[in-house]
Amino acid sequence: MVSARGRWLGGVAIAAAVLALGVAPVVVDDTPAHADQVRDLEYWLSDYGFTSAWNTSKGAGVKVAVIDTGVDGTVAELRGVVVGGTDASGTGAADGQKPVGQDSDHGTMVSSLLAGRGTGTGNGVLGVAPEATLLSASVAFGAEDGAGISTDDQIAAAVKWSVDAGAKVINMSLTRNTLDWPESWDDAFLYAFEHDVVVVAAAGNRGEGTSQVGAPATIPGVVAVAGVDRNRQASFDASSQGITISVAAPSEDLVGVVPGGGYVKWSGTSGAAPIVSGLIALVRSAYPDLDAANAIQRVVATANPDGHTVPSPIYGNGLIDAKAALTATVAPATTTPADQLKEWIRIHRRAQTPSDQTAAPTPVAVAPTPDPAVPKRDVGALLLPNVLTLNYLTVPFAVLLGFATLVVLLGIGASRHIKRTLRKQATRDP
């Protein structure tokens, strides 16, 4: 497919940045596509139950924050969808709608999958939550020279801003490529969880060198999303693996909108994450009284194993089922994202308040045990039998002497026998 701007190609892994974006976009052919053909490419809308789920909810009344490279809200599918924004990088626009950093098209592509409105009846990209609204928090991956703000700090600031701006869901189609994360994220994500916000993050892409799920998808309480192909099998090129994965969603042969207009077909868990964020938005719209934990529970508990053993580090609890998430009877959640993260912090950060701290024991100096003194030489003692002389001299010598004596005696006997035999033979001869 060719976009209105011509062939579109883009790099994905941002080696110079702390984080890498999880998407592998490609152009698939050179034939200009009509908008209705674009809609036909969105197989996940029917295959994963979204068209049925829309009978219950289309996400109205729910704000989803997209922490990414900025969202171009002027493209046809996103006009009027972005209702607030900020720039955490110091290089973008105050409303978060100026694409920034490396792979600056990324945020718009992600947003169109999540809440695109299409361009008319049956035309253009339609998001999985087409009545949800978006908040754009732009982050300059790989371009930290504007305000001198590290990507880690940009992310932490963007999370807190999203919460304060009224987001009920935060989409993070990015990965730090490490299992761990800075302590500033502890505060930011706990702030989100304590304010009843669901955070969704991409697992990361094996094709971009992320063999294991990386933060923020490793943070307890975050909904980590793996990717599957058109055949509903694990996308081993596009999806990383890890025990923190919650659910799996389509991540290959996706279609999205790029800044300035035009379409691109792409792959990656960056696309799977907004599909799940959109599903969370549908749930939170249909069940406004549900807290974040139980909104997540509806998505996770209704996931379809589809013949796979779950839970697993490849599919999590299974493939999303939008219709079931909106209509099934689901048991209540037994834990909350905030409690999960607090427990992790308690164990791994070993955080203590001053009242919890006790006086440290007085240190005790421990000296090494001295070597025993070397005994004095006693020449006379060497002449007396002892354990060493018995074991290593006397006994072996006695055995050797006995063996030698036996050999000599046998030799003498043999010699005498030979001599007698020769004399008898000489006597018989004439």
C-alpha positions in Angstrom: 0.0 0.0 0.0 1.2 3.5 -0.8 0.3 6.4 1.5 -0.7 9.8 0.3 2.8 10.8 0.9 4.3 8.0 -1.2 6.1 4.9 0.0 6.6 5.0 3.8 9.5 3.2 5.5 10.7 3.8 9.0 13.2 2.5 11.5 11.9 1.2 14.8 14.5 0.3 17.3 15.9 3.5 18.7 19.4 2.6 19.7 20.3 6.0 21.0 17.3 6.2 23.3 16.7 4.6 26.7 13.5 3.1 25.3 12.8 1.5 22.0 9.5 1.6 20.1 7.9 -1.8 19.5 6.8 -1.6 15.9 8.1 -2.8 12.5 6.2 -0.9 9.8 6.4 -1.9 6.2 4.8 -1.0 2.9 3.3 -4.0 1.3 2.6 -3.0 -2.3 2.7 -0.1 -4.7 -0.9 0.0 -5.7 -2.9 3.0 -4.4 -5.6 1.8 -2.0 -9.1 3.1 -1.7 -10.3 3.9 1.8 -12.8 1.0 1.9 -9.9 -1.4 1.2 -8.3 0.0 4.3 -11.3 -0.9 6.4 -11.3 -4.4 4.8 -7.8 -4.9 6.1 -8.9 -4.5 9.8 -9.5 -8.2 10.3 -9.2 -7.9 14.1 -12.4 -6.0 14.4 -14.5 -9.0 13.6 -12.1 -11.9 14.4 -11.6 -10.7 18.0 -15.2 -9.8 18.7 -15.1 -6.0 18.6 -17.9 -5.5 16.1 -20.1 -7.6 18.5 -18.8 -5.8 21.6 -19.9 -2.4 20.0 -23.5 -3.5 20.6 -22.7 -2.9 24.3 -20.0 -0.1 24.2 -17.9 1.9 21.9 -15.8 3.5 24.6 -17.8 6.7 25.0 -16.8 8.8 28.1 -13.4 7.2 28.6 -10.1 9.1 28.1 -7.1 7.1 27.0 -3.7 8.7 27.3 -1.2 7.7 24.6 2.4 8.2 25.9 4.3 8.2 22.6 5.9 10.4 20.0 2.9 12.7 19.7 -0.4 12.4 17.9 -1.3 14.3 14.7 -4.9 15.2 15.5 -5.4 16.8 12.2 -5.6 13.5 10.2 -9.1 12.7 9.1 -9.5 9.6 11.4 -8.4 11.6 14.5 -10.1 15.0 14.1 -11.7 15.9 17.4 -10.4 12.7 19.1 -7.4 14.3 20.9 -9.0 16.4 23.7 -5.8 17.2 25.6 -2.1 16.9 25.5 1.3 17.8 26.8 4.9 17.5 25.8 7.3 15.8 28.2 10.4 16.2 26.1 10.8 20.0 25.8 11.0 19.6 22.0 7.4 19.2 21.0 4.1 21.2 21.1 2.3 22.1 24.3 -0.8 20.1 23.1 1.3 17.0 22.4 0.2 17.0 18.8 3.6 17.7 17.2 5.3 14.4 16.3 8.8 14.4 17.9 11.9 12.3 18.3 12.9 9.3 16.2 10.2 7.4 14.4 7.9 10.3 15.0 5.0 8.7 13.0 4.6 6.1 15.7 2.2 7.8 18.1 -0.3 8.6 15.3 -0.3 5.0 14.1 -0.9 3.7 17.6 -3.7 6.2 18.2 -5.6 5.4 14.9 -5.7 1.7 16.0 -7.1 2.7 19.3 -9.7 5.3 18.6 -9.8 6.1 14.9 -13.1 7.4 13.7 -12.7 6.4 10.0 -13.3 8.9 7.2 -16.9 8.0 6.5 -19.2 5.1 6.4 -17.1 2.0 5.9 -14.0 4.0 5.0 -10.7 4.7 6.7 -9.2 3.3 9.8 -11.7 2.6 12.6 -10.2 2.1 16.0 -11.3 -0.6 18.4 -12.8 2.1 20.7 -14.2 4.6 18.2 -16.0 6.7 20.7 -13.2 7.0 23.3 -11.2 10.2 23.4 -7.4 10.6 23.6 -4.8 12.5 25.6 -1.4 12.9 23.9 1.8 13.0 26.0 4.7 13.4 23.5 8.0 11.9 24.4 11.2 12.4 22.3 12.7 8.9 22.1 16.3 9.3 21.0 16.2 13.1 21.0 16.9 14.2 24.5 19.0 17.2 23.6 16.1 19.6 23.5 15.5 20.1 27.2 18.1 17.7 28.5 15.5 15.5 30.0 16.2 11.7 30.1 13.6 9.4 28.5 13.0 7.8 31.9 12.1 11.1 33.4 10.0 12.0 30.4 8.0 8.8 30.9 7.5 9.4 34.6 6.3 12.9 34.0 4.0 11.8 31.2 2.4 9.1 33.5 1.6 11.6 36.2 0.3 14.2 33.8 -2.0 11.6 32.2 -3.5 10.8 35.6 -4.1 14.4 36.5 -5.6 15.0 33.0 -8.3 12.5 33.7 -7.1 9.4 31.8 -8.8 6.1 32.8 -6.4 4.1 30.6 -2.8 4.8 29.7 -1.3 3.1 26.6 2.5 2.6 26.4 3.6 1.1 23.1 7.2 1.1 24.2 9.8 -0.9 26.0 12.9 -0.1 28.0 14.6 -3.3 26.8 15.5 -4.2 30.4 13.6 -6.1 33.0 14.2 -3.4 35.6 13.2 0.3 35.7 14.2 3.4 37.5 12.8 4.2 41.0 11.1 7.3 39.6 8.8 4.9 37.8 7.8 3.3 41.1 6.2 6.6 42.2 4.7 7.4 38.8 3.0 4.1 38.2 1.9 3.8 41.8 0.4 7.3 41.4 -1.6 5.9 38.4 -2.7 2.8 40.2 -3.8 4.6 43.3 -5.9 6.9 41.1 -7.7 3.9 39.5 -5.9 4.1 36.1 -5.2 1.0 34.0 -1.8 1.0 32.4 -1.3 -1.1 29.3 2.2 -1.8 27.8 3.6 -3.6 24.8 5.8 -6.7 25.5 8.4 -5.7 23.0 9.6 -7.2 19.7 12.0 -10.1 19.3 12.8 -8.8 15.8 14.2 -5.6 17.4 16.5 -7.5 19.8 14.1 -7.7 22.7 14.1 -11.4 23.5 12.5 -10.9 26.9 9.7 -8.7 28.0 11.0 -5.3 29.2 9.7 -2.6 31.4 7.2 -1.1 31.7 5.6 -4.5 30.8 7.5 -6.1 33.7 6.0 -3.7 36.3 3.5 -5.5 38.6 0.0 -4.3 37.9 0.6 -3.3 34.3 -1.3 -5.1 31.6 1.5 -6.6 29.4 0.4 -7.4 25.9 2.0 -10.1 23.6 1.4 -10.4 19.9 -0.1 -13.1 17.6 -0.2 -13.4 13.8 -3.2 -13.8 11.5 -3.4 -17.5 12.4 -3.6 -16.7 16.1 -0.2 -18.2 16.7 2.6 -16.5 18.7 4.4 -13.9 16.6 7.9 -15.0 17.3 9.4 -12.2 15.1 7.2 -9.5 16.7 6.5 -10.6 20.2 8.8 -11.0 23.2 8.1 -13.6 25.9 7.9 -13.4 29.7 6.0 -14.5 32.7 4.5 -11.0 33.2 2.4 -11.2 30.0 -1.3 -10.7 30.7 -3.0 -11.4 27.3 -2.2 -11.6 23.6 -3.6 -9.6 20.7 -3.1 -9.2 17.0 0.4 -7.8 16.2 0.9 -8.6 12.5 -0.6 -7.2 9.2 -2.0 -4.2 11.1 -3.0 -1.0 9.3 -2.6 2.5 10.7 -2.7 6.2 9.8 0.5 8.3 9.6 0.9 12.0 10.3 -0.3 14.2 7.5 -2.6 11.4 6.3 -2.1 8.2 4.5 -2.0 4.5 5.5 0.7 2.0 6.4 0.6 -1.7 7.0 2.8 -2.6 10.0 3.6 -5.2 12.6 4.6 -5.3 16.3 3.4 -5.4 19.8 3.2 -1.6 19.6 0.0 -2.3 17.6 -1.2 -5.1 19.9 -1.1 -2.8 23.0 -3.6 -0.1 21.8 -6.0 -2.8 20.7 -6.0 -4.0 24.3 -6.1 -0.4 25.6 -9.2 0.1 23.5 -10.8 -3.0 24.9 -10.2 -1.7 28.4 -11.9 1.5 27.3 -14.9 -0.4 26.1 -15.1 -2.2 29.5 -14.7 1.0 31.5 -17.4 2.7 29.4 -19.9 -0.2 29.7 -19.2 -0.6 33.5 -18.3 2.8 34.8 -18.6 1.7 38.4 -15.8 -1.0 38.0 -12.5 -0.1 39.4 -9.3 -0.6 37.5 -8.6 -4.1 39.0 -12.0 -5.4 37.9 -11.8 -3.8 34.5 -8.6 -5.7 33.9 -10.2 -8.8 35.4 -12.9 -8.8 32.7 -10.3 -8.8 29.9 -8.0 -11.3 31.5 -10.6 -13.8 32.7 -12.4 -13.9 29.4 -9.2 -14.4 27.3 -9.5 -17.3 24.9 -6.8 -20.0 25.4 -7.5 -21.0 21.8 -5.9 -24.5 22.3 -2.8 -23.2 24.1 -1.8 -24.0 27.6 -2.3 -20.9 29.7 -1.1 -19.0 31.6 2.1 -19.0 29.7 5.0 -16.7 28.9 4.0 -16.6 25.3 0.2 -16.0 25.4 -0.3 -14.9 28.9 -3.9 -15.9 29.8 -4.9 -16.2 26.2 -6.1 -14.2 23.2 -8.5 -11.3 23.9 -12.2 -11.8 23.3 -13.9 -8.4 23.1 -17.5 -9.7 23.1 -16.9 -12.0 26.1 -15.1 -9.2 28.0 -18.2 -7.0 27.6 -20.9 -9.6 28.3 -19.6 -12.6 30.3 -20.1 -13.1 34.0 -16.7 -12.7 35.7 -15.6 -13.3 39.2 -14.2 -10.3 41.1 -10.5 -9.5 41.1 -8.6 -10.7 44.2 -5.8 -8.1 44.1 -5.2 -4.6 42.8 -2.5 -3.1 40.6 -1.5 -0.8 43.5 -1.2 -3.7 46.0 0.9 -5.7 43.5 3.3 -2.9 43.0 3.5 -1.9 46.6 4.4 -5.5 47.5 7.1 -5.6 44.9 8.5 -2.3 46.2 8.5 -3.6 49.7 10.4 -6.7 48.8 12.8 -5.4 46.2 13.4 -1.8 47.1 13.4 -2.7 50.8 11.8 0.6 51.5 11.4 1.5 55.2 9.9 4.5 57.0 12.0 6.0 59.8 9.5 4.5 62.4 10.2 1.0 60.9 14.0 1.3 61.2 15.8 -0.2 64.2 19.2 0.6 65.5 21.9 -1.3 63.6 23.9 -3.7 65.8 27.3 -2.6 66.9 29.8 -4.0 64.4 32.2 -6.5 65.8 35.7 -6.8 64.5 36.5 -10.3 63.4 40.2 -11.2 63.0 41.4 -14.2 61.0 42.4 -17.3 63.0 46.3 -17.2 63.3 48.3 -20.1 61.9 49.8 -22.5 64.5 53.5 -22.1 65.3 56.0 -24.2 63.4 57.4 -26.9 65.7 61.1 -27.0 66.6 63.3 -29.5 64.9 64.2 -32.4 67.3 67.0 -34.5 65.7 66.8 -37.2 68.4 63.1 -37.6 67.8 63.8 -38.5 64.2 65.6 -41.6 65.4 62.7 -42.9 67.4 59.8 -44.7 65.8 56.6 -42.6 65.4 53.5 -42.7 63.3 55.2 -41.2 60.3 58.2 -43.5 60.4 56.0 -46.6 61.0 53.7 -45.7 58.1 56.2 -44.4 55.6 59.5 -46.1 56.5 59.4 -49.1 58.8 56.4 -51.0 57.4 57.2 -50.5 53.7 60.9 -51.4 54.3 59.9 -54.6 56.1 57.6 -55.6 53.2 60.2 -54.8 50.6 62.9 -56.8 52.6 60.6 -59.8 52.9 59.9 -59.7 49.2 63.6 -59.5 48.4 64.4 -62.4 50.7 61.8 -64.5 49.0 63.2 -63.7 45.6 66.7 -64.6 46.7 65.6 -67.9 48.2 63.7 -68.8 45.1 66.7 -68.0 43.0 69.0 -70.2 45.1 66.6 -73.1 45.0 66.2 -72.8 41.2 70.0 -72.6 40.8 70.6 -75.8 42.8 67.8 -77.6 40.9 69.4 -76.7 37.6 72.9 -77.9 38.7 71.5 -81.3 39.9 69.7 -81.8 36.6 72.9 -81.1 34.6 75.0 -83.6 36.7 72.5 -86.4 36.3 72.3 -85.8 32.5 76.2 -85.9 32.3 76.3 -89.2 34.2 73.9 -90.9 31.8 75.7 -89.8 28.6 78.5 -92.3 27.4 
